[in-house]
Amino acid sequence: MYRVDITADLNDEDETGYVWTFLDEARDPGQIKPGAIVVAGDQDAAAVCEVIDLALAGDGTIVHLRLLPGLVEDYRALVERALAS
Amino acid sequence: VPRPGWRETVLSEETNLVRVPGERIEQRTRLRAEQPLAAATLISRGGADTVDKLRRHAERTERAWALDGVPLLGVSVFAVLDMPLDDLLRRRFASFRTICLPTAGRLAEYQFELLPTGQRPHFTVRLHSTDGPELDRLLAALGAPQANSQYARGKIWREED
């Protein structure tokens, strides 16, 4: 089960080819800025993503996310390797 | 000059910038001009959906998108076009443990329209309401989720590799 930074349907894409969701679905919208690396999705399926941009749409602001390869768990293992003494 | 999406206004003798809600993104002019999918075309949707999940996802689409000026309810799927299924799953669905793989024909039998939104091969399954019966029908049309053979086939090196 994942605790995500921003809830999204990882199936969603628009004409940019990026996953999109609404900024107000972030746990801390202030952290969602272009270039930020976040975990997006829901408790069942999540992925590490790069925030691409934010744009007004409908009644809010949508966030475009680039899916990065690998599982969330892989990144934890990567960091643990890198920081191992 | 205010940035796009903002406008200057005067409130209580102070000049402020207030947020101007954006328009829903009209999809009609963005739909890809493509032939309808063959009935046998596989459709992929990642994850194990529930009625509640489908409702949330459809309502997110409705917040952002419109079709012919009317808010558009729908959920995202991908058609298996231009590449083998395993390639699509590995490139786009490696984060999903499970996957639903109905055919375009099955969705049509359940009376769902597929809109060619976004970039090929993305489509939106159009809904007309988020009432239980239509979502129940969509859940049935998607079929039972199955194990994704390409789960975790990403490019991050793992100890066990």
gemmi code that builds the backbone of each chain (N, CA, C; Angstrom):
import gemmi

chains = {
    "A": [
        ("MET", (0.844, -1.197, 0.000), (0.000, 0.000, 0.000), (0.882, 1.250, 0.000)),
        ("TYR", (0.558, 2.199, -0.829), (1.390, 3.392, -0.979), (0.734, 4.620, -0.338)),
        ("ARG", (1.588, 5.511, 0.107), (1.142, 6.831, 0.553), (1.668, 7.805, -0.488)),
        ("VAL", (0.796, 8.332, -1.292), (1.240, 9.114, -2.443), (1.297, 10.604, -2.113)),
        ("ASP", (2.104, 11.315, -2.876), (2.160, 12.777, -2.740), (0.977, 13.432, -3.438)),
        ("ILE", (0.546, 12.805, -4.519), (-0.580, 13.374, -5.269), (-1.384, 12.222, -5.872)),
        ("THR", (-2.676, 12.271, -5.629), (-3.556, 11.224, -6.139), (-3.772, 11.422, -7.638)),
        ("ALA", (-3.704, 10.334, -8.359), (-3.901, 10.390, -9.809), (-4.346, 9.036, -10.300)),
        ("ASP", (-5.008, 9.038, -11.442), (-5.232, 7.793, -12.171), (-4.080, 7.684, -13.156)),
        ("LEU", (-3.190, 6.742, -12.934), (-2.002, 6.637, -13.791), (-2.352, 6.218, -15.214)),
        ("ASN", (-3.613, 5.893, -15.469), (-4.051, 5.649, -16.841), (-4.298, 6.961, -17.597)),
        ("ASP", (-4.496, 8.039, -16.863), (-4.910, 9.297, -17.502), (-3.769, 9.939, -18.277)),
        ("GLU", (-4.067, 10.340, -19.485), (-3.140, 11.125, -20.298), (-3.951, 12.133, -21.083)),
        ("ASP", (-3.308, 13.241, -21.431), (-3.966, 14.176, -22.341), (-3.103, 14.352, -23.585)),
        ("GLU", (-3.358, 15.400, -24.336), (-2.671, 15.554, -25.618), (-1.175, 15.799, -25.456)),
        ("THR", (-0.735, 16.109, -24.247), (0.702, 16.287, -24.014), (1.428, 14.950, -23.939)),
        ("GLY", (0.668, 13.881, -23.730), (1.291, 12.572, -23.534), (1.696, 12.322, -22.095)),
        ("TYR", (1.440, 13.278, -21.224), (1.770, 13.118, -19.810), (0.530, 12.722, -19.017)),
        ("VAL", (0.780, 12.046, -17.881), (-0.288, 11.815, -16.910), (-0.702, 13.174, -16.345)),
        ("TRP", (-1.975, 13.313, -16.038), (-2.423, 14.582, -15.438), (-3.354, 14.298, -14.262)),
        ("THR", (-3.378, 15.248, -13.348), (-4.328, 15.205, -12.233), (-4.491, 16.623, -11.725)),
        ("PHE", (-5.276, 16.793, -10.684), (-5.503, 18.143, -10.162), (-4.569, 18.429, -8.991)),
        ("LEU", (-4.091, 19.662, -8.959), (-3.188, 20.095, -7.889), (-3.838, 19.925, -6.518)),
        ("ASP", (-5.138, 20.126, -6.423), (-5.776, 20.043, -5.103), (-5.898, 18.597, -4.619)),
        ("GLU", (-5.388, 17.646, -5.391), (-5.344, 16.254, -4.933), (-3.979, 15.909, -4.329)),
        ("ALA", (-3.125, 16.924, -4.194), (-1.821, 16.718, -3.559), (-1.952, 16.843, -2.046)),
        ("ARG", (-1.138, 16.061, -1.318), (-1.141, 16.200, 0.149), (-0.612, 17.574, 0.536)),
        ("ASP", (0.406, 18.045, -0.184), (0.953, 19.377, 0.063), (1.143, 20.063, -1.285)),
        ("PRO", (0.126, 20.780, -1.739), (0.225, 21.398, -3.074), (1.448, 22.291, -3.232)),
        ("GLY", (1.947, 22.829, -2.140), (3.115, 23.706, -2.228), (4.364, 23.003, -2.710)),
        ("GLN", (4.386, 21.665, -2.599), (5.551, 20.895, -3.041), (5.482, 20.518, -4.522)),
        ("ILE", (4.337, 20.758, -5.123), (4.147, 20.327, -6.515), (4.566, 21.457, -7.443)),
        ("LYS", (5.815, 21.416, -7.843), (6.379, 22.451, -8.709), (7.122, 21.775, -9.853)),
        ("PRO", (7.237, 22.445, -10.988), (7.967, 21.837, -12.109), (9.358, 21.373, -11.678)),
        ("GLY", (9.682, 20.150, -12.060), (10.982, 19.577, -11.710), (10.953, 18.730, -10.452)),
        ("ALA", (9.911, 18.888, -9.628), (9.834, 18.101, -8.393), (9.625, 16.620, -8.725)),
        ("ILE", (10.223, 15.756, -7.915), (10.027, 14.318, -8.056), (9.042, 13.884, -6.977)),
        ("VAL", (7.953, 13.262, -7.386), (6.865, 12.932, -6.463), (6.401, 11.502, -6.715)),
        ("VAL", (5.651, 10.987, -5.750), (4.974, 9.703, -5.947), (3.508, 10.006, -6.252)),
        ("ALA", (3.050, 9.520, -7.375), (1.675, 9.783, -7.825), (0.940, 8.471, -8.012)),
        ("GLY", (-0.353, 8.525, -7.891), (-1.193, 7.349, -8.081), (-2.161, 7.216, -6.937)),
        ("ASP", (-2.349, 5.990, -6.494), (-3.205, 5.765, -5.336), (-2.590, 4.660, -4.491)),
        ("GLN", (-3.326, 4.196, -3.505), (-2.724, 3.235, -2.579), (-2.436, 1.892, -3.243)),
        ("ASP", (-3.053, 1.620, -4.370), (-2.859, 0.335, -5.041), (-1.810, 0.380, -6.156)),
        ("ALA", (-1.726, 1.487, -6.842), (-0.784, 1.608, -7.963), (-0.172, 3.002, -7.922)),
        ("ALA", (1.122, 3.052, -7.754), (1.794, 4.345, -7.668), (3.079, 4.298, -8.465)),
        ("ALA", (3.560, 5.460, -8.825), (4.799, 5.539, -9.595), (5.539, 6.813, -9.230)),
        ("VAL", (6.849, 6.758, -9.373), (7.651, 7.964, -9.204), (7.514, 8.789, -10.483)),
        ("CYS", (7.245, 10.064, -10.302), (6.981, 10.940, -11.448), (7.723, 12.259, -11.289)),
        ("GLU", (7.993, 12.883, -12.424), (8.532, 14.242, -12.425), (7.393, 15.206, -12.752)),
        ("VAL", (7.264, 16.254, -11.970), (6.274, 17.286, -12.278), (6.773, 18.082, -13.484)),
        ("ILE", (5.975, 18.128, -14.515), (6.353, 18.840, -15.733), (5.888, 20.289, -15.696)),
        ("ASP", (4.591, 20.478, -15.488), (4.080, 21.850, -15.422), (2.705, 21.851, -14.768)),
        ("LEU", (2.198, 23.033, -14.551), (0.872, 23.222, -13.980), (0.099, 24.132, -14.928)),
        ("ALA", (-1.199, 23.863, -15.077), (-1.989, 24.671, -16.001), (-3.410, 24.775, -15.487)),
        ("LEU", (-4.023, 25.910, -15.717), (-5.417, 26.075, -15.318), (-6.309, 25.227, -16.208)),
        ("ALA", (-7.276, 24.584, -15.599), (-8.277, 23.837, -16.376), (-9.489, 23.615, -15.490)),
        ("GLY", (-10.657, 23.794, -16.081), (-11.879, 23.589, -15.312), (-11.888, 24.473, -14.080)),
        ("ASP", (-12.194, 23.860, -12.946), (-12.303, 24.661, -11.718), (-11.019, 24.634, -10.898)),
        ("GLY", (-9.918, 24.214, -11.499), (-8.689, 24.137, -10.710), (-7.445, 24.226, -11.560)),
        ("THR", (-6.397, 23.638, -11.042), (-5.106, 23.615, -11.721), (-4.721, 22.162, -11.951)),
        ("ILE", (-4.398, 21.836, -13.185), (-3.965, 20.470, -13.450), (-2.435, 20.407, -13.461)),
        ("VAL", (-1.950, 19.251, -13.074), (-0.517, 18.996, -12.981), (-0.178, 17.924, -14.008)),
        ("HIS", (0.823, 18.177, -14.825), (1.307, 17.159, -15.759), (2.485, 16.434, -15.135)),
        ("LEU", (2.482, 15.127, -15.255), (3.482, 14.283, -14.610), (4.115, 13.342, -15.630)),
        ("ARG", (5.442, 13.264, -15.597), (6.141, 12.291, -16.440), (6.407, 11.042, -15.601)),
        ("LEU", (5.901, 9.915, -16.085), (6.151, 8.649, -15.395), (7.624, 8.299, -15.523)),
        ("LEU", (8.266, 8.040, -14.415), (9.655, 7.596, -14.452), (9.683, 6.070, -14.373)),
        ("PRO", (10.711, 5.441, -14.933), (10.730, 3.978, -14.975), (10.926, 3.365, -13.596)),
        ("GLY", (10.521, 2.117, -13.491), (10.745, 1.381, -12.248), (9.627, 1.577, -11.242)),
        ("LEU", (9.694, 0.783, -10.184), (8.703, 0.842, -9.112), (9.174, 1.791, -8.019)),
        ("VAL", (8.229, 2.233, -7.203), (8.587, 3.052, -6.042), (9.615, 2.302, -5.196)),
        ("GLU", (9.408, 0.997, -5.041), (10.320, 0.184, -4.223), (11.744, 0.181, -4.784)),
        ("ASP", (11.862, 0.266, -6.098), (13.182, 0.278, -6.720), (13.968, 1.522, -6.318)),
        ("TYR", (13.274, 2.626, -6.192), (13.957, 3.872, -5.832), (14.452, 3.805, -4.391)),
        ("ARG", (13.656, 3.169, -3.520), (14.111, 3.007, -2.143), (15.395, 2.170, -2.131)),
        ("ALA", (15.398, 1.075, -2.900), (16.584, 0.217, -2.949), (17.774, 0.981, -3.536)),
        ("LEU", (17.511, 1.807, -4.538), (18.572, 2.590, -5.174), (19.214, 3.543, -4.155)),
        ("VAL", (18.364, 4.229, -3.396), (18.894, 5.194, -2.419), (19.644, 4.471, -1.303)),
        ("GLU", (19.094, 3.342, -0.891), (19.774, 2.571, 0.174), (21.155, 2.115, -0.296)),
        ("ARG", (21.274, 1.695, -1.562), (22.589, 1.295, -2.096), (23.539, 2.472, -2.092)),
        ("ALA", (22.988, 3.610, -2.545), (23.849, 4.796, -2.695), (24.351, 5.298, -1.352)),
        ("LEU", (23.547, 5.124, -0.312), (23.912, 5.677, 0.996), (24.559, 4.647, 1.916)),
        ("ALA", (24.678, 3.414, 1.427), (25.274, 2.374, 2.277), (26.738, 2.708, 2.530)),
        ("SER", (27.141, 2.520, 3.766), (28.543, 2.851, 4.100), (29.433, 1.642, 3.829)),
    ],
    "B": [
        ("VAL", (1.105, 43.637, -16.241), (0.047, 42.843, -16.867), (-0.041, 41.505, -16.150)),
        ("PRO", (-1.232, 41.153, -15.646), (-1.361, 39.873, -14.940), (-1.005, 38.705, -15.834)),
        ("ARG", (-0.491, 37.642, -15.224), (-0.196, 36.422, -15.965), (-1.492, 35.796, -16.450)),
        ("PRO", (-1.440, 34.945, -17.458), (-2.643, 34.246, -17.898), (-3.277, 33.501, -16.734)),
        ("GLY", (-4.574, 33.555, -16.669), (-5.274, 32.880, -15.591), (-5.522, 33.775, -14.395)),
        ("TRP", (-5.024, 34.999, -14.434), (-5.237, 35.944, -13.347), (-5.757, 37.230, -13.950)),
        ("ARG", (-6.482, 38.003, -13.150), (-6.897, 39.310, -13.626), (-6.842, 40.287, -12.469)),
        ("GLU", (-6.669, 41.550, -12.865), (-6.564, 42.578, -11.853), (-7.961, 43.039, -11.478)),
        ("THR", (-8.178, 43.255, -10.234), (-9.481, 43.748, -9.809), (-9.290, 44.685, -8.635)),
        ("VAL", (-10.299, 45.419, -8.344), (-10.222, 46.345, -7.220), (-11.222, 45.917, -6.167)),
        ("LEU", (-10.734, 45.641, -4.989), (-11.584, 45.220, -3.883), (-11.255, 46.099, -2.678)),
        ("SER", (-12.235, 46.738, -2.132), (-12.049, 47.535, -0.924), (-10.887, 48.519, -1.062)),
        ("GLU", (-10.853, 49.170, -2.196), (-9.857, 50.200, -2.469), (-8.437, 49.631, -2.585)),
        ("GLU", (-8.295, 48.322, -2.626), (-6.979, 47.739, -2.832), (-6.979, 47.006, -4.167)),
        ("THR", (-5.865, 47.076, -4.856), (-5.756, 46.354, -6.122), (-5.228, 44.956, -5.848)),
        ("ASN", (-5.960, 43.974, -6.274), (-5.570, 42.590, -6.039), (-5.603, 41.802, -7.333)),
        ("LEU", (-4.944, 40.662, -7.287), (-5.076, 39.705, -8.377), (-5.965, 38.586, -7.894)),
        ("VAL", (-6.972, 38.257, -8.662), (-7.852, 37.158, -8.286), (-7.748, 36.067, -9.335)),
        ("ARG", (-7.899, 34.858, -8.893), (-7.808, 33.720, -9.798), (-9.041, 33.650, -10.684)),
        ("VAL", (-8.830, 33.482, -11.957), (-9.931, 33.287, -12.901), (-9.992, 31.804, -13.228)),
        ("PRO", (-11.057, 31.128, -12.857), (-11.130, 29.700, -13.173), (-10.942, 29.465, -14.667)),
        ("GLY", (-10.181, 28.433, -15.003), (-9.962, 28.122, -16.408), (-11.185, 27.469, -17.026)),
        ("GLU", (-11.252, 27.522, -18.323), (-12.315, 26.812, -19.023), (-12.003, 25.327, -18.998)),
        ("ARG", (-13.047, 24.503, -19.013), (-12.793, 23.087, -19.270), (-12.147, 22.957, -20.655)),
        ("ILE", (-11.324, 21.965, -20.799), (-10.618, 21.775, -22.066), (-11.535, 21.034, -23.031)),
        ("GLU", (-11.914, 21.730, -24.099), (-12.835, 21.151, -25.076), (-12.116, 20.057, -25.870)),
        ("GLN", (-12.688, 18.892, -25.865), (-12.033, 17.756, -26.514), (-12.455, 17.554, -27.972)),
        ("ARG", (-13.613, 18.099, -28.366), (-14.103, 17.811, -29.725), (-13.057, 18.159, -30.777)),
        ("THR", (-12.448, 19.313, -30.638), (-11.485, 19.745, -31.654), (-10.139, 19.044, -31.498)),
        ("ARG", (-9.979, 18.315, -30.405), (-8.715, 17.627, -30.153), (-8.797, 16.137, -30.459)),
        ("LEU", (-10.000, 15.648, -30.741), (-10.126, 14.210, -31.013), (-9.312, 13.861, -32.250)),
        ("ARG", (-8.623, 12.730, -32.192), (-7.845, 12.283, -33.338), (-8.791, 11.789, -34.428)),
        ("ALA", (-8.450, 12.107, -35.659), (-9.251, 11.636, -36.785), (-8.791, 10.232, -37.140)),
        ("GLU", (-9.469, 9.245, -36.609), (-9.071, 7.856, -36.826), (-10.304, 7.012, -37.129)),
        ("GLN", (-10.065, 5.932, -37.800), (-11.140, 4.972, -38.032), (-11.547, 4.348, -36.695)),
        ("PRO", (-12.823, 3.982, -36.561), (-13.218, 3.285, -35.322), (-12.383, 2.020, -35.144)),
        ("LEU", (-12.179, 1.661, -33.897), (-11.382, 0.469, -33.609), (-12.104, -0.785, -34.075)),
        ("ALA", (-11.325, -1.743, -34.565), (-11.891, -3.053, -34.890), (-12.367, -3.709, -33.601)),
        ("ALA", (-13.433, -4.493, -33.724), (-14.039, -5.106, -32.533), (-13.038, -5.961, -31.758)),
        ("ALA", (-12.094, -6.557, -32.461), (-11.146, -7.464, -31.797), (-9.977, -6.731, -31.131)),
        ("THR", (-9.902, -5.422, -31.308), (-8.783, -4.674, -30.723), (-8.811, -4.772, -29.205)),
        ("LEU", (-7.678, -5.133, -28.625), (-7.593, -5.200, -27.169), (-7.501, -3.798, -26.587)),
        ("ILE", (-8.164, -3.618, -25.456), (-8.147, -2.365, -24.711), (-7.505, -2.649, -23.366)),
        ("SER", (-6.617, -1.771, -22.944), (-5.911, -1.997, -21.686), (-6.227, -0.877, -20.698)),
        ("ARG", (-6.540, -1.298, -19.477), (-6.677, -0.332, -18.373), (-5.985, -0.928, -17.158)),
        ("GLY", (-5.070, -0.151, -16.581), (-4.284, -0.650, -15.465), (-5.025, -0.563, -14.149)),
        ("GLY", (-4.795, -1.570, -13.309), (-5.323, -1.538, -11.949), (-6.618, -2.298, -11.788)),
        ("ALA", (-6.955, -2.485, -10.515), (-8.206, -3.174, -10.168), (-9.224, -2.116, -9.769)),
        ("ASP", (-10.160, -1.851, -10.643), (-11.131, -0.790, -10.387), (-12.259, -1.260, -9.487)),
        ("THR", (-12.884, -0.302, -8.865), (-14.140, -0.494, -8.145), (-15.078, 0.589, -8.653)),
        ("VAL", (-16.318, 0.481, -8.291), (-17.272, 1.521, -8.687), (-16.840, 2.878, -8.129)),
        ("ASP", (-16.397, 2.888, -6.888), (-15.975, 4.162, -6.286), (-14.767, 4.756, -7.001)),
        ("LYS", (-13.801, 3.885, -7.357), (-12.628, 4.392, -8.077), (-13.027, 4.947, -9.443)),
        ("LEU", (-13.852, 4.193, -10.148), (-14.262, 4.656, -11.474), (-15.001, 5.988, -11.373)),
        ("ARG", (-15.809, 6.131, -10.337), (-16.543, 7.386, -10.151), (-15.569, 8.546, -9.921)),
        ("ARG", (-14.585, 8.325, -9.064), (-13.616, 9.402, -8.795), (-12.853, 9.790, -10.063)),
        ("HIS", (-12.457, 8.766, -10.824), (-11.683, 9.062, -12.031), (-12.555, 9.757, -13.075)),
        ("ALA", (-13.788, 9.317, -13.197), (-14.690, 9.950, -14.172), (-14.981, 11.395, -13.777)),
        ("GLU", (-15.116, 11.629, -12.491), (-15.419, 12.994, -12.037), (-14.194, 13.909, -12.175)),
        ("ARG", (-12.999, 13.327, -12.083), (-11.794, 14.135, -12.341), (-11.792, 14.597, -13.800)),
        ("THR", (-12.102, 13.669, -14.688), (-12.173, 14.030, -16.114), (-13.224, 15.111, -16.329)),
        ("GLU", (-14.343, 14.961, -15.657), (-15.441, 15.931, -15.816), (-15.030, 17.335, -15.352)),
        ("ARG", (-14.182, 17.387, -14.327), (-13.729, 18.700, -13.839), (-12.896, 19.422, -14.893)),
        ("ALA", (-12.145, 18.649, -15.681), (-11.153, 19.262, -16.574), (-11.600, 19.347, -18.031)),
        ("TRP", (-12.381, 18.383, -18.468), (-12.655, 18.264, -19.890), (-14.138, 18.490, -20.202)),
        ("ALA", (-14.376, 18.948, -21.432), (-15.742, 19.082, -21.948), (-15.781, 18.475, -23.346)),
        ("LEU", (-16.965, 18.084, -23.750), (-17.180, 17.630, -25.124), (-18.420, 18.346, -25.644)),
        ("ASP", (-18.240, 19.110, -26.713), (-19.325, 19.917, -27.273), (-19.894, 20.871, -26.226)),
        ("GLY", (-19.016, 21.378, -25.393), (-19.422, 22.374, -24.409), (-20.055, 21.810, -23.159)),
        ("VAL", (-20.151, 20.491, -23.081), (-20.773, 19.847, -21.923), (-19.689, 19.091, -21.158)),
        ("PRO", (-19.692, 19.197, -19.829), (-18.683, 18.444, -19.068), (-18.647, 16.974, -19.480)),
        ("LEU", (-17.426, 16.463, -19.646), (-17.242, 15.101, -20.155), (-16.867, 14.148, -19.026)),
        ("LEU", (-17.715, 13.174, -18.814), (-17.414, 12.107, -17.861), (-16.720, 10.982, -18.615)),
        ("GLY", (-15.647, 10.453, -18.059), (-15.003, 9.345, -18.737), (-13.798, 8.838, -17.982)),
        ("VAL", (-13.332, 7.677, -18.391), (-12.116, 7.115, -17.803), (-11.180, 6.704, -18.940)),
        ("SER", (-9.899, 6.690, -18.611), (-8.863, 6.471, -19.607), (-8.581, 4.986, -19.847)),
        ("VAL", (-8.317, 4.671, -21.093), (-7.851, 3.341, -21.479), (-6.849, 3.520, -22.625)),
        ("PHE", (-6.162, 2.448, -22.952), (-5.265, 2.452, -24.106), (-5.641, 1.290, -25.013)),
        ("ALA", (-5.590, 1.526, -26.312), (-5.822, 0.446, -27.267), (-4.473, -0.164, -27.640)),
        ("VAL", (-4.504, -1.439, -27.885), (-3.270, -2.115, -28.312), (-3.156, -1.917, -29.819)),
        ("LEU", (-2.483, -0.847, -30.189), (-2.313, -0.454, -31.587), (-0.832, -0.179, -31.830)),
        ("ASP", (-0.379, -0.491, -32.987), (0.974, -0.115, -33.448), (2.110, -0.828, -32.723)),
        ("MET", (1.805, -1.614, -31.714), (2.870, -2.339, -31.001), (2.253, -3.556, -30.323)),
        ("PRO", (3.066, -4.566, -30.061), (2.527, -5.742, -29.370), (2.065, -5.383, -27.954)),
        ("LEU", (1.144, -6.192, -27.442), (0.602, -5.955, -26.106), (1.708, -5.840, -25.064)),
        ("ASP", (2.655, -6.764, -25.081), (3.693, -6.742, -24.047), (4.513, -5.454, -24.089)),
        ("ASP", (4.740, -4.927, -25.284), (5.487, -3.663, -25.385), (4.704, -2.526, -24.747)),
        ("LEU", (3.396, -2.478, -25.029), (2.562, -1.424, -24.431), (2.553, -1.562, -22.910)),
        ("LEU", (2.382, -2.793, -22.440), (2.334, -2.996, -20.988), (3.658, -2.603, -20.331)),
        ("ARG", (4.756, -2.944, -20.981), (6.055, -2.628, -20.389), (6.322, -1.131, -20.414)),
        ("ARG", (5.914, -0.464, -21.498), (6.204, 0.964, -21.625), (5.287, 1.818, -20.749)),
        ("ARG", (4.038, 1.375, -20.601), (3.066, 2.291, -19.996), (2.418, 1.771, -18.724)),
        ("PHE", (2.478, 0.451, -18.493), (1.695, -0.120, -17.393), (2.546, -0.894, -16.391)),
        ("ALA", (3.859, -0.665, -16.389), (4.736, -1.472, -15.538), (4.485, -1.238, -14.048)),
        ("SER", (3.792, -0.159, -13.700), (3.493, 0.114, -12.285), (2.254, -0.622, -11.788)),
        ("PHE", (1.519, -1.222, -12.693), (0.264, -1.880, -12.322), (0.468, -3.383, -12.149)),
        ("ARG", (0.092, -3.875, -10.991), (0.173, -5.322, -10.770), (-0.847, -6.060, -11.631)),
        ("THR", (-1.996, -5.422, -11.814), (-3.069, -6.066, -12.581), (-3.522, -5.159, -13.714)),
        ("ILE", (-4.170, -5.783, -14.653), (-4.571, -5.090, -15.867), (-5.918, -5.657, -16.313)),
        ("CYS", (-6.762, -4.815, -16.884), (-7.993, -5.305, -17.511), (-7.801, -5.236, -19.016)),
        ("LEU", (-8.228, -6.268, -19.696), (-7.994, -6.355, -21.144), (-9.253, -6.758, -21.901)),
        ("PRO", (-10.266, -5.924, -21.893), (-11.433, -6.246, -22.722), (-11.110, -5.942, -24.193)),
        ("THR", (-12.011, -6.268, -25.073), (-11.864, -5.847, -26.468), (-12.737, -4.615, -26.706)),
        ("ALA", (-12.436, -3.926, -27.791), (-13.275, -2.778, -28.159), (-14.707, -3.245, -28.410)),
        ("GLY", (-14.830, -4.432, -28.983), (-16.165, -4.974, -29.250), (-16.954, -5.217, -27.974)),
        ("ARG", (-16.260, -5.705, -26.941), (-16.955, -5.950, -25.668), (-17.452, -4.627, -25.073)),
        ("LEU", (-16.625, -3.591, -25.135), (-17.076, -2.298, -24.612), (-18.282, -1.786, -25.402)),
        ("ALA", (-18.253, -2.006, -26.714), (-19.390, -1.577, -27.531), (-20.649, -2.369, -27.186)),
        ("GLU", (-20.470, -3.666, -26.932), (-21.633, -4.483, -26.544), (-22.275, -3.955, -25.264)),
        ("TYR", (-21.434, -3.414, -24.393), (-21.942, -2.835, -23.145), (-22.332, -1.366, -23.332)),
        ("GLN", (-22.361, -0.930, -24.603), (-22.856, 0.400, -24.978), (-21.937, 1.539, -24.524)),
        ("PHE", (-20.641, 1.290, -24.566), (-19.709, 2.361, -24.247), (-19.015, 2.848, -25.516)),
        ("GLU", (-18.909, 4.164, -25.598), (-18.252, 4.819, -26.730), (-16.801, 5.103, -26.358)),
        ("LEU", (-15.909, 4.873, -27.306), (-14.484, 5.166, -27.093), (-14.121, 6.427, -27.872)),
        ("LEU", (-13.665, 7.437, -27.157), (-13.268, 8.689, -27.788), (-11.745, 8.713, -27.940)),
        ("PRO", (-11.245, 8.999, -29.144), (-9.792, 9.020, -29.355), (-9.173, 10.310, -28.818)),
        ("THR", (-8.984, 10.365, -27.520), (-8.455, 11.550, -26.851), (-6.956, 11.423, -26.628)),
        ("GLY", (-6.326, 12.557, -26.407), (-4.889, 12.532, -26.117), (-4.098, 12.026, -27.298)),
        ("GLN", (-2.979, 11.390, -26.995), (-2.122, 10.860, -28.054), (-2.437, 9.381, -28.280)),
        ("ARG", (-2.442, 8.983, -29.559), (-2.616, 7.574, -29.888), (-1.607, 6.734, -29.112)),
        ("PRO", (-2.026, 5.686, -28.447), (-3.301, 4.968, -28.527), (-4.208, 5.181, -27.307)),
        ("HIS", (-4.204, 6.393, -26.729), (-5.070, 6.670, -25.580), (-6.505, 6.922, -26.048)),
        ("PHE", (-7.439, 6.431, -25.272), (-8.869, 6.670, -25.529), (-9.564, 6.970, -24.203)),
        ("THR", (-10.707, 7.624, -24.295), (-11.552, 7.839, -23.130), (-12.844, 7.063, -23.312)),
        ("VAL", (-13.167, 6.239, -22.323), (-14.476, 5.567, -22.311), (-15.476, 6.577, -21.791)),
        ("ARG", (-16.416, 6.945, -22.643), (-17.371, 7.992, -22.275), (-18.470, 7.437, -21.382)),
        ("LEU", (-18.754, 8.186, -20.348), (-19.869, 7.863, -19.452), (-20.891, 8.993, -19.528)),
        ("HIS", (-22.100, 8.683, -19.165), (-23.147, 9.712, -19.169), (-23.607, 10.074, -17.775)),
        ("SER", (-23.258, 9.250, -16.813), (-23.562, 9.598, -15.432), (-22.637, 8.787, -14.539)),
        ("THR", (-22.554, 9.189, -13.297), (-21.776, 8.386, -12.348), (-22.724, 7.659, -11.398)),
        ("ASP", (-23.921, 7.410, -11.890), (-24.854, 6.586, -11.121), (-24.299, 5.171, -11.051)),
        ("GLY", (-24.693, 4.477, -10.036), (-24.220, 3.114, -9.858), (-24.404, 2.209, -11.057)),
        ("PRO", (-25.596, 2.187, -11.673), (-25.804, 1.211, -12.759), (-24.820, 1.357, -13.919)),
        ("GLU", (-24.519, 2.579, -14.332), (-23.597, 2.731, -15.465), (-22.174, 2.325, -15.068)),
        ("LEU", (-21.798, 2.644, -13.846), (-20.464, 2.246, -13.391), (-20.389, 0.735, -13.192)),
        ("ASP", (-21.466, 0.146, -12.705), (-21.507, -1.314, -12.597), (-21.324, -1.947, -13.982)),
        ("ARG", (-21.982, -1.346, -14.967), (-21.903, -1.867, -16.338), (-20.479, -1.723, -16.874)),
        ("LEU", (-19.833, -0.593, -16.568), (-18.451, -0.416, -17.028), (-17.517, -1.419, -16.359)),
        ("LEU", (-17.735, -1.629, -15.078), (-16.901, -2.599, -14.366), (-17.055, -3.988, -15.003)),
        ("ALA", (-18.282, -4.337, -15.346), (-18.523, -5.634, -15.993), (-17.875, -5.669, -17.376)),
        ("ALA", (-17.970, -4.569, -18.091), (-17.403, -4.526, -19.441), (-15.883, -4.657, -19.413)),
        ("LEU", (-15.261, -4.070, -18.418), (-13.791, -4.158, -18.324), (-13.338, -5.578, -18.024)),
        ("GLY", (-14.188, -6.321, -17.343), (-13.857, -7.712, -17.041), (-12.967, -7.820, -15.822)),
        ("ALA", (-12.690, -9.045, -15.454), (-11.881, -9.290, -14.257), (-10.436, -8.884, -14.511)),
        ("PRO", (-9.821, -8.193, -13.544), (-8.400, -7.871, -13.709), (-7.542, -9.131, -13.706)),
        ("GLN", (-6.490, -9.089, -14.477), (-5.576, -10.234, -14.535), (-4.159, -9.758, -14.235)),
        ("ALA", (-3.306, -10.696, -13.883), (-1.923, -10.329, -13.562), (-1.267, -9.687, -14.779)),
        ("ASN", (-0.544, -8.616, -14.529), (0.168, -7.909, -15.590), (1.531, -8.570, -15.790)),
        ("SER", (1.703, -9.188, -16.940), (2.955, -9.920, -17.193), (4.163, -8.989, -17.234)),
        ("GLN", (3.932, -7.710, -17.406), (5.041, -6.763, -17.516), (5.186, -5.893, -16.266)),
        ("TYR", (4.516, -6.301, -15.191), (4.659, -5.552, -13.935), (6.123, -5.549, -13.505)),
        ("ALA", (6.598, -4.388, -13.091), (7.958, -4.224, -12.570), (9.032, -4.462, -13.627)),
        ("ARG", (8.634, -4.440, -14.898), (9.647, -4.581, -15.956), (10.183, -3.206, -16.357)),
        ("GLY", (10.575, -2.452, -15.364), (11.127, -1.125, -15.631), (12.608, -1.198, -15.881)),
        ("LYS", (13.272, -0.075, -15.756), (14.693, -0.017, -16.109), (15.585, 0.257, -14.915)),
        ("ILE", (15.025, 0.187, -13.704), (15.853, 0.416, -12.532), (16.523, -0.894, -12.155)),
        ("TRP", (17.811, -0.876, -12.000), (18.575, -2.081, -11.675), (18.208, -2.573, -10.286)),
        ("ARG", (17.979, -3.869, -10.179), (17.634, -4.462, -8.887), (18.687, -5.495, -8.497)),
        ("GLU", (18.859, -5.687, -7.202), (19.863, -6.623, -6.711), (19.681, -8.013, -7.311)),
        ("GLU", (18.406, -8.415, -7.468), (18.166, -9.779, -7.913), (18.344, -9.950, -9.410)),
        ("ASP", (18.519, -8.829, -10.163), (18.662, -8.920, -11.618), (20.010, -9.544, -11.996)),
    ],
}
model = gemmi.Model(1)
for chain_id, residues in chains.items():
    chain = gemmi.Chain(chain_id)
    for i, (resn, *xyz) in enumerate(residues, 1):
        res = gemmi.Residue()
        res.name, res.seqid = resn, gemmi.SeqId(i, " ")
        for name, pos in zip(("N", "CA", "C"), xyz):
            atom = gemmi.Atom()
            atom.name, atom.element = name, gemmi.Element(name[0])
            atom.pos, atom.b_iso = gemmi.Position(*pos), 0.0
            res.add_atom(atom)
        chain.add_residue(res)
    model.add_chain(chain)
structure = gemmi.Structure()
structure.add_model(model)
structure.setup_entities()
